[in-house]
Amino acid sequence: MFALLGKQSSHIISALESAYYFSRKTEIEHELESIALALQNIDINKGVKDLRSSSLQLLKNKIANQYGTGERRKFTIADLKFKSEEFLKEYPVVLSTTYSAKGCISKDMVFDYVIMDEASQVDIKTGALALSCAINAVIVGDDKQLPNVVSREEALALNAIRATYEVDDRYNAVTHSFLQSCTEVFQHAPVILLREHYRCHPKIIEFCNQRFYDGELVAMTTDNSEDEVLQVVRTVEGNHARSHFNQREIDVIIQEVLPECSDAENIGIITPYRSQAEAINEALGKDIASTVHKYQGRECDTIIMSMVDNSPTEFSDDANLLNVAISRAKTRLCIVTNGNEMSQDSNIGQLISYIQYNNFEVKASKLHSVFDLLYKQYTAERFAYEATHSAVSEHLSENLVYDLLSKAIAKLGLYNTNVLCHYPLSRLIADWSLLDDKEKAFAESPFSHVDFLIYNSLTKKPLHAIEVDGWHFHKGCDSQQSRDALKDRIFSKLGLRLLRISTTDTVNEETMMKLISEESLMYKK
């Protein structure tokens, strides 16, 4: 201390600060060592097990004391209204939806407590009704998860009411869930964070913990250093999404992701959009996929997420939506998304970076299609292709398919089999009496043709036909869909198979050879 005498005040302050921090650091290190030593002697799993066992014993004891000495009393539906007090004495816990809570017992009776779960999904109107049937309330929910959905029509009506009666913004049912409203209205009510998380593998929930919960969660599951907990599969570059549908991601899931899953796994497929979920279920022939909104409250061992969009959007990158989707997975999470450049500031971009940082697999899909050349990401490749291949059509998509068809027929050794482009529909019809007037008018038109006709070059007999459907033109145009249906009916009456290939399909040399081979076998039968 005497060494400080005669020193400048700034030097003295710096020396004292250094001494303080050194002393405080030593104290904290000793405290941490003491805590670590104490924790080594604590069996957390045993403690939780003992707590559960003791709690269950207390509950069973209470139930035995109340119900163990007499016969169970039975009530009718009418008794719920007219003998509510007797009913509640016998059955003190009543399960109900928020919609029905107010009307399930006599209007003169109230519960001691109403416990409302998943309050973030409850709208203010029905939540308020449920509150009116009890003296006390326990509101359970997570404002980091999805709120209730308000339709456009309902929002218009609610906004009109709010404007007319000058409703306080805390009760704005368009922007607030019941949980959000309660948080703002009852600001002095005690709030307890349920920190312990029992569902997900620690590596899965840790992303949500750091990204959405400020590190406040504690994973109660065990990390056994598994190597397949997290995975990202990225499609090849390209704008594969069409509105809220992405066929390429569906193909990746079916051909690359699901084959790697065990038959014993409980698998769920989640997507932001209903159109994608319906398309996945149709492709798989079973109800396995659903939207994130419908999966809230559910869980699966393995969750596969199809993100759909070509780049993260405000909807698909929503923090609440991703938090719910990710935390549905218990042991394994696989993200299927696009291979385009992605903002690293987005939630999905951060998730991919987190998976990479933790040394889990981020791989590129091997599925490609000739139609990828239609996307701007492949402009150079498209120019190179057009420079080296002759055109049979003004449409690049048809030129690509023609080239594949020719190669497939040659590689399969299908002698006397050839392909024609833009074959007139009228030339295929030998018996016009098979068609009705509308079909005749369509077939007689000089503009009606089939994109590709596969035929026997020796007998000149048609084998089958192929149509190439541009997604926007065929899916977004009612008149074109009507013409497609007419053409399908005509081919059905002619006894010829008409195959349709969409420009969203994964079409390459392998898939084309498989298609032609299957059609060839079918024709031989």
C-alpha positions in Angstrom: 0.0 0.0 0.0 2.9 2.3 0.9 4.1 1.8 -2.7 1.2 4.0 -3.9 2.3 7.0 -1.9 3.4 9.8 -4.1 1.9 8.2 -7.2 -0.6 10.0 -9.5 -4.2 9.6 -8.6 -5.0 7.8 -11.9 -2.3 5.2 -11.2 -3.6 4.7 -7.6 -7.2 4.2 -8.9 -6.0 1.7 -11.6 -4.0 -0.3 -9.0 -6.9 -0.4 -6.6 -9.3 -1.6 -9.4 -6.8 -4.2 -10.4 -6.5 -5.5 -6.9 -10.2 -5.5 -6.4 -10.9 -7.4 -9.6 -8.2 -10.0 -8.8 -9.6 -10.6 -5.4 -13.2 -10.8 -6.7 -12.2 -13.1 -9.5 -10.5 -15.4 -6.9 -13.7 -15.4 -4.8 -15.9 -16.3 -7.8 -13.6 -19.1 -8.9 -13.7 -20.6 -5.4 -17.5 -20.3 -5.4 -17.8 -22.0 -8.8 -15.5 -24.8 -7.6 -17.7 -25.3 -4.6 -20.9 -25.3 -6.7 -19.3 -27.7 -9.2 -18.3 -30.1 -6.4 -21.8 -30.0 -4.9 -23.4 -30.7 -8.3 -21.1 -33.7 -8.8 -22.8 -35.3 -5.8 -26.3 -34.5 -6.9 -28.2 -37.0 -9.0 -30.7 -34.7 -10.9 -32.6 -37.6 -12.5 -33.0 -39.2 -9.1 -34.2 -35.9 -7.6 -36.8 -35.4 -10.3 -37.9 -39.0 -10.0 -38.3 -38.7 -6.2 -40.2 -35.4 -6.6 -42.6 -37.0 -9.0 -43.1 -40.0 -6.8 -43.8 -37.9 -3.7 -46.2 -35.7 -5.6 -48.1 -38.7 -6.9 -48.3 -40.3 -3.5 -49.8 -37.0 -2.1 -52.3 -36.9 -4.9 -53.3 -40.6 -4.5 -53.6 -40.1 -0.7 -55.9 -37.1 -1.3 -58.0 -39.1 -3.8 -58.2 -42.1 -1.5 -59.3 -40.0 1.5 -62.1 -38.3 -0.6 -63.4 -41.2 -2.6 -62.1 -44.4 -0.9 -65.0 -44.7 1.6 -68.0 -44.6 -0.6 -69.5 -45.6 -3.9 -69.0 -43.4 -7.0 -72.0 -41.1 -7.5 -73.3 -40.8 -11.0 -74.8 -37.7 -12.6 -76.8 -37.0 -15.7 -76.2 -34.2 -18.3 -79.0 -32.2 -16.7 -77.4 -32.5 -13.3 -74.4 -30.4 -14.5 -76.8 -27.4 -14.7 -79.2 -28.1 -11.8 -76.9 -29.9 -9.3 -73.7 -28.1 -10.1 -72.6 -27.8 -6.4 -73.1 -31.5 -5.7 -71.4 -32.4 -9.0 -68.3 -30.2 -8.3 -68.0 -31.6 -4.8 -67.8 -35.1 -6.3 -65.7 -34.1 -9.4 -63.7 -30.9 -8.5 -61.7 -30.9 -11.7 -63.6 -30.3 -14.9 -62.0 -30.4 -18.4 -63.5 -28.0 -21.0 -62.7 -26.0 -24.1 -62.6 -22.2 -23.6 -65.8 -22.0 -25.7 -67.7 -24.3 -23.4 -66.3 -23.4 -19.9 -68.9 -20.8 -19.2 -71.9 -23.0 -20.0 -70.9 -26.3 -18.6 -72.3 -25.7 -15.1 -75.0 -23.5 -13.6 -74.7 -19.8 -14.3 -74.9 -19.1 -10.6 -71.8 -21.2 -9.9 -68.2 -20.3 -10.3 -65.0 -22.4 -10.1 -62.3 -21.5 -7.6 -59.7 -21.6 -10.4 -59.7 -21.7 -14.1 -56.4 -23.0 -15.6 -56.1 -22.1 -19.3 -53.4 -23.9 -21.3 -52.1 -22.8 -24.8 -53.4 -19.3 -24.0 -51.4 -17.9 -27.0 -53.8 -19.7 -29.3 -56.9 -18.4 -27.6 -58.7 -15.3 -28.9 -59.6 -12.5 -26.5 -63.4 -13.1 -26.8 -63.5 -16.7 -25.7 -60.7 -16.2 -23.2 -62.7 -13.5 -21.5 -65.7 -15.8 -21.3 -63.6 -18.5 -19.7 -62.3 -16.0 -17.1 -65.9 -15.1 -16.1 -66.6 -18.6 -14.7 -63.9 -18.6 -12.0 -62.6 -16.5 -9.0 -58.9 -17.1 -9.8 -57.1 -17.8 -13.1 -53.8 -19.4 -14.1 -52.9 -18.5 -17.6 -50.4 -20.8 -19.2 -48.9 -20.1 -22.6 -45.9 -19.1 -24.6 -45.8 -15.8 -26.5 -42.8 -17.2 -28.5 -45.2 -19.7 -30.2 -48.0 -19.2 -32.7 -50.9 -16.9 -31.8 -54.5 -17.6 -32.7 -55.3 -17.1 -36.4 -57.7 -14.2 -37.2 -59.4 -14.4 -40.6 -59.6 -11.4 -42.9 -63.3 -11.1 -42.5 -63.1 -11.4 -38.8 -60.4 -8.7 -38.7 -62.6 -6.3 -40.6 -65.5 -6.8 -38.2 -63.3 -6.5 -35.1 -61.6 -3.3 -36.4 -65.0 -1.8 -37.0 -66.1 -2.6 -33.5 -62.8 -1.2 -32.1 -63.2 2.1 -34.0 -66.8 2.5 -33.1 -66.4 1.9 -29.3 -62.8 3.2 -29.0 -61.6 -0.1 -27.5 -58.3 0.1 -25.6 -55.4 -1.3 -27.7 -54.7 -3.9 -25.0 -58.0 -5.6 -26.0 -57.3 -5.4 -29.7 -58.4 -8.9 -30.7 -56.8 -8.5 -34.2 -53.3 -8.0 -33.0 -53.4 -9.6 -29.5 -53.9 -13.2 -28.4 -55.6 -13.8 -25.0 -52.1 -14.4 -23.5 -50.7 -11.1 -24.9 -53.8 -9.2 -23.7 -53.5 -10.6 -20.2 -49.8 -9.8 -20.1 -50.5 -6.1 -20.8 -53.7 -5.8 -18.7 -52.5 -7.7 -15.6 -49.0 -6.2 -15.4 -48.6 -6.8 -11.6 -49.7 -10.4 -11.7 -46.9 -12.9 -10.9 -45.2 -14.4 -13.9 -43.3 -17.7 -13.8 -41.1 -19.0 -16.6 -41.3 -22.8 -17.0 -37.6 -23.1 -17.8 -37.2 -26.9 -17.9 -37.6 -28.4 -21.3 -38.3 -32.1 -21.5 -39.1 -32.8 -25.1 -36.2 -32.1 -27.5 -32.6 -33.3 -27.8 -30.4 -30.6 -26.2 -28.8 -29.7 -29.5 -32.3 -29.1 -31.1 -33.8 -27.0 -28.3 -30.5 -25.0 -27.8 -31.1 -23.1 -31.1 -34.5 -22.0 -29.9 -33.1 -21.3 -26.5 -30.5 -18.9 -27.8 -32.4 -17.4 -30.7 -35.8 -17.0 -29.1 -35.6 -17.4 -25.3 -32.4 -15.4 -24.5 -30.8 -18.6 -23.1 -33.3 -19.0 -20.3 -34.3 -22.6 -21.0 -32.7 -25.6 -19.4 -32.7 -28.8 -21.4 -33.7 -31.8 -19.2 -32.9 -34.3 -21.9 -29.5 -36.0 -22.4 -27.0 -35.4 -25.1 -25.2 -38.7 -25.9 -23.2 -37.2 -28.8 -25.5 -38.6 -31.5 -24.3 -37.7 -35.0 -27.6 -37.4 -36.8 -29.6 -35.0 -34.6 -29.6 -32.1 -37.1 -29.4 -32.1 -40.8 -30.0 -29.7 -43.7 -30.6 -30.8 -47.3 -30.5 -28.0 -49.8 -32.0 -28.4 -53.3 -30.0 -27.4 -56.4 -30.2 -23.7 -57.2 -33.4 -22.5 -58.9 -36.8 -21.0 -58.3 -38.5 -24.3 -57.6 -41.4 -22.8 -55.5 -44.7 -22.1 -57.2 -46.8 -20.0 -55.0 -47.0 -22.1 -51.8 -45.9 -25.3 -53.4 -42.5 -26.8 -54.1 -42.3 -30.1 -56.0 -38.5 -30.3 -55.8 -38.6 -30.3 -52.0 -41.2 -33.1 -52.1 -39.0 -35.1 -54.4 -36.0 -34.6 -52.1 -38.1 -35.7 -49.1 -39.4 -38.9 -50.8 -36.2 -39.9 -52.7 -33.4 -38.8 -50.4 -34.6 -38.0 -46.8 -37.2 -40.7 -46.0 -35.1 -43.6 -47.3 -32.5 -42.7 -44.6 -35.1 -42.9 -41.8 -35.7 -46.0 -39.8 -39.1 -47.8 -40.2 -39.4 -47.6 -36.4 -39.1 -43.8 -36.3 -42.2 -41.7 -35.5 -41.9 -39.2 -38.4 -43.8 -36.0 -39.0 -43.4 -33.6 -41.9 -44.0 -29.9 -41.2 -44.4 -27.0 -43.7 -45.6 -23.4 -43.5 -48.2 -23.9 -46.2 -51.3 -26.1 -46.5 -50.8 -26.5 -50.3 -47.4 -28.2 -49.7 -48.7 -30.4 -46.9 -51.6 -31.6 -49.1 -49.2 -32.3 -52.0 -46.8 -34.3 -49.7 -49.7 -36.4 -48.3 -51.0 -37.1 -51.9 -47.5 -38.1 -53.1 -46.9 -40.4 -50.1 -50.5 -41.8 -50.0 -50.8 -41.2 -46.3 -51.6 -38.4 -43.8 -48.1 -37.6 -42.5 -47.6 -33.9 -43.3 -49.3 -30.8 -41.9 -48.8 -27.1 -41.4 -46.9 -25.7 -38.5 -50.1 -24.2 -37.1 -51.7 -27.7 -36.9 -48.6 -29.3 -35.4 -48.5 -26.9 -32.4 -48.9 -29.0 -29.3 -47.8 -32.2 -31.1 -44.4 -34.0 -31.2 -42.6 -36.6 -33.2 -39.2 -38.4 -32.9 -38.2 -37.1 -36.3 -39.4 -33.9 -37.9 -38.8 -33.0 -41.5 -39.3 -29.4 -42.3 -40.1 -28.4 -45.9 -39.6 -24.6 -46.1 -41.0 -24.3 -49.7 -40.0 -20.6 -50.5 -37.2 -19.8 -52.9 -35.9 -17.4 -50.2 -37.0 -16.7 -46.6 -40.2 -14.6 -46.5 -41.8 -12.7 -43.6 -44.3 -15.6 -43.2 -42.0 -18.7 -43.5 -39.2 -17.0 -41.6 -41.4 -15.9 -38.7 -39.7 -16.5 -35.3 -42.9 -17.9 -33.7 -43.5 -20.3 -36.6 -40.0 -21.6 -36.7 -39.8 -21.9 -32.9 -42.9 -24.2 -32.9 -41.7 -26.2 -35.9 -38.2 -26.9 -34.6 -39.4 -27.8 -31.1 -41.8 -30.5 -32.4 -38.7 -32.8 -33.0 -37.7 -35.0 -30.1 -34.5 -36.7 -31.4 -33.9 -35.6 -35.0 -34.6 -32.6 -37.2 -34.1 -32.4 -40.9 -34.5 -29.1 -42.8 -35.3 -29.3 -46.6 -34.8 -25.9 -48.2 -33.6 -24.2 -51.3 -30.0 -24.0 -52.5 -30.1 -20.3 -53.4 -28.1 -17.6 -51.7 -29.8 -16.8 -48.3 -29.6 -13.9 -45.9 -27.5 -14.9 -42.9 -29.6 -12.5 -40.8 -32.8 -14.6 -41.4 -34.0 -17.1 -38.8 -33.6 -20.0 -41.2 -30.2 -18.7 -42.2 -29.2 -18.6 -38.6 -30.5 -22.2 -38.1 -28.4 -23.5 -40.9 -25.3 -21.7 -39.6 -26.0 -23.2 -36.1 -26.2 -26.7 -37.6 -22.9 -26.1 -39.5 -21.2 -24.7 -36.3 -22.2 -27.8 -34.4 -20.6 -30.0 -37.1 -23.9 -31.6 -38.3 -24.6 -32.4 -41.9 -25.5 -29.7 -44.4 -25.6 -31.3 -47.8 -26.6 -30.5 -51.3 -29.4 -32.6 -52.9 -28.3 -34.8 -55.9 -31.7 -34.4 -57.6 -31.6 -32.3 -60.7 -33.9 -31.8 -63.7 -33.5 -30.7 -67.3 -36.0 -28.0 -66.5 -33.5 -26.4 -64.1 -32.1 -24.7 -67.3 -35.2 -22.6 -67.4 -34.1 -20.7 -64.3 -31.9 -17.6 -64.4 -29.3 -19.2 -62.2 -28.4 -21.4 -65.2 -28.3 -18.7 -67.9 -24.8 -19.7 -69.1 -25.6 -23.4 -69.2 -28.8 -22.7 -71.1 -27.0 -20.7 -73.8 -24.4 -23.4 -74.1 -27.2 -26.0 -74.5 -29.0 -24.0 -77.2 -25.8 -23.5 -79.1 -25.1 -27.3 -79.3 -28.6 -28.7 -79.8 -31.1 -28.2 -82.7 -34.5 -27.0 -81.8 -37.7 -29.0 -82.7 -40.0 -26.5 -80.9 -40.0 -22.8 -80.0 -40.3 -23.8 -76.3 -37.0 -24.7 -74.5 -38.9 -27.1 -72.2 -40.1 -29.2 -75.1 -36.6 -29.2 -76.7 -35.2 -30.5 -73.5 -37.8 -33.3 -73.2 -37.4 -34.2 -76.9 -33.6 -34.6 -76.3 -34.2 -36.8 -73.3 -36.8 -38.9 -75.0 -34.5 -39.6 -78.0 -31.6 -40.6 -75.7 -33.8 -42.8 -73.5 -35.2 -44.7 -76.5 -31.7 -45.2 -77.9 -30.2 -46.4 -74.6 -33.1 -48.8 -73.9 -32.6 -50.3 -77.3 -36.3 -49.9 -78.3 -35.9 -50.7 -82.0 -38.7 -49.4 -84.3 -39.7 -46.8 -81.7 -39.5 -43.2 -82.5 -40.8 -39.8 -81.4 -42.6 -37.0 -83.2 -43.0 -33.4 -81.9 -46.3 -31.5 -82.2 -48.3 -34.3 -83.9 -51.8 -33.1 -85.0 -54.5 -34.5 -82.8 -56.9 -35.0 -85.7 -54.6 -37.6 -87.3 -54.9 -39.9 -84.4 -58.6 -40.2 -84.7 -59.9 -43.0 -86.9 -63.5 -43.3 -85.5 -64.9 -39.8 -85.0 -68.2 -41.3 -83.6 -66.4 -41.9 -80.3 -66.3 -38.2 -79.6 -69.0 -35.8 -78.6 -69.5 -32.4 -80.4 -67.2 -30.5 -78.1 -64.4 -33.0 -78.4 -64.8 -33.1 -82.2 -64.5 -29.4 -82.5 -61.4 -29.4 -80.3 -59.8 -32.2 -82.2 -60.5 -30.7 -85.6 -58.8 -27.5 -84.8 -55.5 -27.0 -86.7 -54.0 -25.8 -83.4 -54.8 -29.0 -81.5 -51.8 -31.2 -81.2 -50.0 -33.5 -78.8 -46.5 -32.3 -77.8 -44.9 -35.7 -78.3 -46.1 -38.9 -79.9 -44.2 -42.1 -79.3 -44.9 -44.6 -82.1 -43.8 -47.8 -83.8 -41.8 -46.7 -86.9 -42.4 -50.0 -88.6 -46.2 -50.3 -88.2 -46.7 -46.5 -87.8 -49.0 -47.4 -84.8 -49.1 -44.8 -82.0 -47.9 -46.2 -78.6 -48.5 -43.3 -76.2 -48.2 -39.5 -76.0 -46.5 -37.0 -73.7 -47.6 -33.4 -72.9 -45.2 -30.9 -71.3 -47.1 -28.6 -69.0 -45.7 -25.3 -68.0 -46.8 -24.8 -64.4 -47.9 -21.2 -64.5 -49.8 -21.7 -67.8 -51.5 -24.9 -67.0 -52.2 -24.4 -63.3 -53.1 -20.8 -63.4 -55.3 -20.7 -66.4 -58.9 -22.1 -66.2 -59.3 -22.1 -70.0 -56.1 -24.1 -70.4 -57.1 -26.6 -67.7 -60.4 -27.0 -69.6 -58.5 -27.8 -72.8 -56.3 -30.2 -71.0 -59.3 -32.1 -69.6 -60.8 -32.3 -73.2 -57.6 -33.7 -74.5 -57.4 -36.2 -71.7 -60.9 -37.4 -72.4 -60.2 -37.8 -76.1 -57.1 -39.9 -75.5 -59.1 -42.0 -73.0 -61.7 -42.8 -75.7 -59.0 -43.6 -78.2 -57.4 -46.1 -75.8 -54.1 -44.3 -75.8 -52.2 -43.2 -72.7 -51.4 -39.5 -72.4 -48.7 -38.8 -69.9 -48.2 -35.3 -68.5 -44.9 -33.9 -67.4 -44.9 -30.6 -65.5 -41.9 -28.3 -65.6 -41.8 -28.5 -61.8 -41.2 -32.2 -62.0 -37.7 -33.7 -61.4 -37.0 -34.9 -65.0 -33.6 -36.2 -66.0 -32.2 -39.0 -68.1 -32.7 -41.6 -65.3 -36.4 -40.7 -64.7 -37.1 -40.5 -68.4 -35.6 -44.0 -69.0 -37.7 -45.4 -66.2 -40.9 -43.7 -67.6 -40.3 -45.0 -71.2 -39.4 -48.5 -69.9 -42.6 -48.7 -67.8 -44.7 -47.5 -70.7 -43.0 -50.0 -73.1 -43.8 -52.9 -70.7 -47.4 -51.7 -70.3 -47.8 -51.6 -74.1 -46.5 -55.1 -74.5 -49.0 -56.4 -71.9 
